Amino acid sequence: MPFSTDPGRCFAWITDPGRHGQPMRCQAPAPWRGDYVAPRDVYEVDACQEHLAELDRPTRAANHSTPQAPGIGEPP
């Protein structure tokens, strides 16, 4: 299955204990965009603050329509 993401939505999959450990998309606002390096390719994706460290060269996502979460600053 090819890797795909939705613009403005965090690319990361998380485990939700309420769903018996089934993975689901991270629901946090995703104001960052950068490259995610997968084993066989590189993908431009959007990410939330929590998953920002998984991106190469993160920048603020342009034309981002999701409200910014409080406390989000520049990447470390």
Helices and strands as residue ranges (DSSP letters): E 13-15, G 17-19, E 23-25, E 32-37, E 42-47, G 52-54, E 56-60
